[in-house]
Amino acid sequence: MHSRYVAAAFIAVFLAGSAARADPPRWRDGAVFTMTDDATANAVLTYSRAPDGTLIPAASILTGGSGSGGGESVLGSQGALALSTDGHFLFVVNAGSDEVSSFRVDGAHLELVSRVSSGGPLPVSVTEHDGLVYVLDAGGAGNISGLLVDDRGVLTPLPGSRRSLGSAGSGGAQVSFDPSGDVLAVTEKAGKAISLYAVGRHGLASGPIVVPSAGAVPFGFGFTRRDVLVVSEAGGGPSGTSAVSSYALDHGALEVVSPSIPNYQRAACWLVVTRDGRFAYVANTASGDLSSYRIDRHGALTVAAEVAGTLPGGKPLDLALASRDHFLFALDAGNHAIAAFARGEDGGLVALGNVATGLPASAVGLAAR
């Protein structure tokens, strides 16, 4: 990497279950991570991922900080955990102690290497590009702040990097770099806006330029390699139903391509885009299902399936793609589980069921490799 710039009882039970399996294999195929958001001692739960998508508990690693204790009901965000672009490090927000922790990643095994201030109250989302980390703090008026990460994964605050959001109390939901690392985007739920920041050569962001959202409650988002920004809208469709919009990013400006394409489900919040930029998947939290969208080469959206997958009795939160997008994982707050789906070449999903169970009610955030 360049230098450019849950309670103790739950943890004991988690580790006991892992130990009973006598040192599970560390599959080369990858791992899945979530966090407890425990108010006393936040921890990352790690899982080894088998070639068939099966997850086996590997460890519960304390972040050294404290969570909010409320999970999604407090954080209300996407990106509470984020892997570095090279996959060597994992970054985790500690919403209770206003900090960010960094871990060195070895398969499903983590080593805590640093913990620093997030630069504001209530960190909810984190992103990294080429050794530069930015954190979204949703407390107070809301802000973003920069951190530098070295080759060991150690974080250092970037002086002078704190920037305000588009408006006070705007309800920041996610921060993420564009593919080039030259632009930061932040969705603001209450402000019904997307804020853009230009990132300079020394990592300092300028802005924001505030762009009105095409629909209500912009939440999770992802970029395609063609600089198309795809954003979920929890209330952008008819009668407040789920919708997704797309925007073309050009020289730091956004232009609407497809405004508020509805899927007629409820509360579209979390969204992921495939590596090839052809599909987006969105978690409809209130209706307990997932929708899929096709993305054409110009960034225009069409609904592939209003209901592409279901979580019976579930409440899908964070989403993560893994294994070259062969698997889609969903954090299920209703069943305290992680559900898995296999992806077909046509973008269709085949349910594999709950591949991890027994998560704490406050579990939030999802990252996979």
C-alpha positions in Angstrom: 0.0 0.0 0.0 1.3 3.5 -0.8 1.8 6.1 1.9 0.1 8.8 -0.1 -1.4 10.1 2.1 -20.1 -8.2 22.8 -20.6 -8.2 25.7 -18.0 -10.5 27.3 -20.5 -13.3 27.7 -21.4 -13.3 24.0 -17.8 -13.3 23.0 -17.2 -16.3 25.3 -20.1 -18.2 23.7 -18.9 -17.2 20.2 -15.4 -18.4 20.8 -16.6 -21.6 22.5 -18.5 -22.5 19.3 -15.5 -21.8 17.2 -13.2 -23.9 19.5 -15.6 -26.8 19.4 -14.8 -27.0 15.7 -11.1 -27.5 16.5 -9.3 -24.8 14.5 -11.4 -24.4 11.3 -9.5 -24.3 8.0 -8.4 -20.9 6.8 -9.8 -21.2 3.3 -8.0 -19.2 0.6 -11.4 -18.2 -0.7 -11.8 -15.5 1.9 -13.6 -14.3 5.0 -16.6 -12.3 6.2 -16.5 -9.7 9.0 -19.2 -8.0 11.1 -19.1 -6.2 14.4 -21.0 -6.4 17.7 -21.3 -2.6 18.3 -21.3 -3.5 22.0 -21.4 -0.4 24.2 -18.9 -1.9 26.7 -16.4 -3.5 24.4 -16.9 -3.4 20.6 -15.6 -6.5 18.8 -15.3 -7.8 15.2 -16.7 -11.2 14.5 -14.7 -13.1 11.8 -15.8 -16.0 9.7 -13.8 -18.2 7.3 -15.6 -18.7 4.0 -15.6 -22.0 2.3 -15.8 -22.4 -1.5 -19.5 -23.2 -1.3 -20.2 -20.0 0.7 -20.4 -21.7 4.1 -19.2 -19.6 7.0 -17.4 -21.0 10.1 -16.7 -18.7 13.1 -13.0 -18.0 13.4 -12.6 -15.4 16.1 -14.0 -12.4 18.1 -11.5 -9.6 18.2 -11.9 -6.6 20.4 -11.5 -3.2 18.7 -10.2 -1.6 21.9 -13.1 0.9 21.7 -16.8 0.9 22.5 -19.8 0.7 20.2 -23.1 2.5 20.4 -25.0 -0.5 21.9 -27.9 0.1 19.5 -26.6 -1.3 16.3 -28.4 0.0 13.1 -31.0 1.9 15.1 -28.2 4.2 16.2 -25.7 4.1 13.4 -28.2 4.2 10.5 -25.4 3.8 8.0 -23.6 1.8 5.4 -19.8 1.1 5.7 -19.3 0.7 9.4 -16.6 -1.8 8.4 -14.5 -1.4 5.3 -11.6 -3.4 3.8 -8.7 -1.5 2.3 -8.6 -1.6 -1.5 -5.8 -4.1 -1.4 -7.6 -6.3 1.2 -4.7 -6.1 3.7 -6.4 -4.0 6.3 -9.9 -3.7 7.9 -11.2 -0.4 9.4 -14.0 -0.4 12.0 -15.9 2.5 13.6 -16.4 2.6 17.3 -19.5 4.8 17.6 -19.5 4.8 21.4 -16.0 6.1 21.9 -15.7 8.2 18.7 -12.8 6.2 17.3 -11.7 4.1 14.4 -9.7 0.9 14.8 -7.5 -0.7 12.1 -6.6 -4.4 11.8 -4.1 -6.3 9.7 -6.0 -9.1 7.8 -4.7 -12.6 7.3 -7.5 -14.7 5.9 -10.2 -14.6 8.6 -7.7 -13.7 11.2 -7.2 -10.1 12.4 -4.6 -8.3 14.4 -5.4 -5.0 16.0 -2.8 -2.4 15.0 -4.2 1.0 16.0 -7.1 3.0 17.3 -7.5 6.7 16.9 -10.1 9.5 17.2 -12.5 9.7 14.3 -12.4 13.5 14.4 -16.0 14.0 15.5 -18.9 12.4 17.4 -20.6 9.2 16.4 -18.5 7.7 13.5 -20.8 5.6 11.3 -19.0 4.9 8.1 -15.4 4.6 6.9 -13.7 4.3 3.5 -10.1 3.9 2.2 -8.2 4.6 -1.0 -4.4 4.3 -1.6 -3.4 4.9 2.0 -6.0 7.6 2.7 -8.9 6.9 5.0 -12.0 9.1 5.6 -14.5 8.8 8.3 -18.1 10.0 8.4 -19.2 11.3 11.8 -23.0 11.6 12.1 -23.3 13.2 15.5 -23.8 16.9 16.1 -23.7 18.9 12.9 -22.0 16.0 11.1 -18.5 16.0 9.4 -15.9 14.0 7.6 -12.3 13.7 8.7 -9.2 12.2 7.2 -6.6 9.7 8.4 -3.4 8.3 6.9 -2.6 4.6 7.1 0.9 3.3 6.8 2.2 0.0 5.4 1.6 -1.6 8.8 -2.0 -0.5 9.0 -1.3 2.2 11.6 -3.7 5.2 11.5 -2.6 8.8 12.0 -5.0 11.8 11.9 -4.6 14.0 8.9 -4.3 17.6 10.3 -6.7 20.1 8.8 -8.9 17.5 7.1 -12.2 17.9 9.0 -15.0 19.2 6.7 -18.7 19.9 7.5 -21.5 18.1 5.7 -24.0 19.8 3.4 -26.2 20.9 6.2 -26.4 20.6 10.0 -28.3 17.5 11.2 -28.4 16.1 7.7 -28.2 12.5 8.8 -25.0 11.2 7.1 -25.4 7.6 6.0 -22.2 6.7 4.0 -18.9 8.0 2.9 -16.9 6.5 0.0 -14.3 7.3 -2.5 -15.0 7.2 -6.3 -12.8 4.7 -8.2 -10.0 7.2 -8.8 -9.8 8.4 -5.2 -10.2 12.0 -6.4 -13.7 12.4 -5.1 -15.5 11.6 -1.8 -19.3 11.2 -1.8 -21.6 11.3 1.3 -25.3 10.5 1.3 -27.3 12.7 3.7 -30.7 11.1 4.5 -32.4 14.0 6.3 -30.9 16.6 4.0 -32.1 14.6 0.9 -28.7 15.3 -0.7 -25.4 13.9 -1.9 -22.3 15.9 -0.9 -19.2 15.8 -3.0 -15.7 16.6 -1.9 -12.6 17.0 -4.2 -9.6 15.2 -2.7 -6.3 17.1 -3.3 -2.8 15.6 -3.7 -2.1 15.8 0.0 -5.3 14.1 1.0 -7.2 17.2 2.0 -10.8 17.4 0.8 -12.4 20.6 -0.4 -16.2 21.2 -0.5 -18.8 20.1 -0.2 -20.7 20.6 -3.4 -24.2 19.7 -2.4 -26.3 17.9 -5.1 -30.1 17.4 -4.4 -31.0 13.7 -4.3 -33.4 12.5 -7.0 -35.5 10.8 -4.4 -36.2 10.8 -0.7 -33.9 9.3 2.0 -30.7 8.6 0.0 -28.8 5.9 1.9 -26.3 3.4 0.6 -24.4 3.6 -2.6 -21.7 2.2 -4.9 -19.7 3.3 -7.9 -19.1 1.5 -11.1 -15.8 1.6 -12.9 -17.3 4.0 -15.4 -17.9 6.6 -12.6 -21.6 5.9 -12.3 -22.9 6.5 -8.8 -25.8 4.2 -7.9 -27.8 5.2 -4.7 -30.6 3.5 -2.8 -33.6 5.6 -1.6 -35.5 4.4 1.4 -38.5 6.6 0.4 -37.9 7.5 -3.3 -40.6 5.4 -4.9 -44.4 5.9 -5.1 -46.0 6.3 -1.6 -42.5 6.2 0.0 -41.5 2.8 -1.4 -38.0 1.7 -2.2 -36.2 3.1 -5.2 -32.7 3.5 -6.7 -31.2 6.4 -8.7 -28.1 6.6 -10.8 -25.8 9.6 -11.5 -22.9 10.2 -13.9 -19.8 11.6 -12.1 -17.9 14.0 -14.4 -15.1 16.3 -13.2 -16.5 16.4 -9.7 -20.1 17.1 -10.7 -23.1 14.7 -10.7 -25.7 14.5 -13.5 -28.9 12.4 -13.0 -29.1 9.4 -15.3 -32.0 7.4 -13.9 -34.1 9.2 -11.3 -35.8 7.1 -8.6 -36.5 3.8 -10.3 -38.9 2.1 -7.9 -39.0 -1.6 -7.0 -42.2 -1.2 -4.9 -40.7 -2.8 -1.8 -40.1 -1.0 1.5 -37.1 0.9 2.9 -34.3 0.3 0.4 -31.2 1.1 2.5 -28.1 -0.9 1.7 -26.7 -1.3 -1.8 -23.8 -3.0 -3.5 -22.6 -2.8 -7.2 -20.9 -5.7 -8.9 -17.3 -5.3 -10.0 -18.3 -5.4 -13.7 -20.8 -2.6 -13.0 -23.7 -4.5 -14.6 -25.9 -5.1 -11.5 -26.8 -3.5 -8.3 -28.5 -5.2 -5.3 -30.5 -3.4 -2.6 -31.7 -4.6 0.8 -35.3 -3.6 1.4 -35.2 -3.7 5.2 -38.9 -3.2 6.0 -40.1 -5.9 3.5 -37.5 -8.5 4.3 -36.2 -9.0 0.8 -33.6 -7.9 -1.9 -34.1 -6.3 -5.2 -31.8 -6.3 -8.2 -31.2 -3.7 -10.9 -29.4 -3.8 -14.3 -27.0 -1.0 -15.1 -26.3 -0.3 -18.8 -23.0 1.1 -20.1 -24.3 4.7 -19.8 -25.5 4.1 -16.2 -29.2 3.8 -16.9 -31.1 1.5 -14.5 -33.8 -1.0 -15.1 -35.3 -3.3 -12.5 -34.1 -6.9 -13.0 -36.2 -8.3 -10.2 -38.4 -6.5 -7.7 -37.9 -9.5 -5.4 -34.6 -11.1 -6.2 -34.2 -12.9 -2.9 -36.1 -13.2 0.4 -35.1 -13.6 4.0 -38.1 -15.4 5.7 -38.8 -13.6 8.9 -35.7 -11.5 8.3 -34.7 -7.9 8.2 -31.8 -7.4 5.8 -29.2 -4.7 6.7 -25.7 -4.6 5.3 -24.8 -6.3 2.1 -21.4 -7.6 0.8 -20.2 -9.3 -2.4 -17.4 -11.9 -2.3 -15.5 -14.4 -4.3 -15.5 -12.3 -7.5 -19.1 -11.6 -6.9 -20.2 -15.2 -6.9 -21.7 -14.8 -3.4 -23.9 -12.0 -1.9 -24.1 -11.9 1.9 -26.7 -10.1 3.9 -26.7 -9.2 7.6 -30.1 -10.3 8.8 -31.2 -8.4 12.0 -34.5 -10.3 12.1 -32.9 -13.7 12.5 -29.6 -12.5 14.0 -27.8 -14.2 11.2 -25.8 -13.8 8.0 -27.7 -15.1 4.9 -26.0 -16.0 1.7 -27.0 -16.1 -2.0 -25.2 -17.5 -5.0 -25.1 -15.2 -8.0 -25.7 -16.4 -11.6 -24.2 -14.9 -14.7 -27.6 -13.4 -15.4 -27.5 -11.6 -12.0 -30.1 -14.0 -10.5 -29.8 -15.0 -6.9 -30.2 -18.5 -5.4 -30.7 -18.6 -1.6 -28.2 -20.6 0.4 -29.9 -19.9 3.7 -28.4 -18.6 6.9 -24.7 -19.5 6.8 -24.0 -17.9 10.2 -26.3 -17.7 13.2 -26.4 -16.5 16.8 -25.2 -12.9 16.2 -26.0 -10.3 18.8 -29.0 -8.1 18.2 -26.7 -5.1 17.9 -24.6 -6.6 15.1 -24.0 -4.1 12.3 -21.7 -3.7 9.3 -20.5 -6.3 6.8 -17.3 -6.7 4.8 -16.2 -9.7 2.8 -13.3 -10.9 0.7 
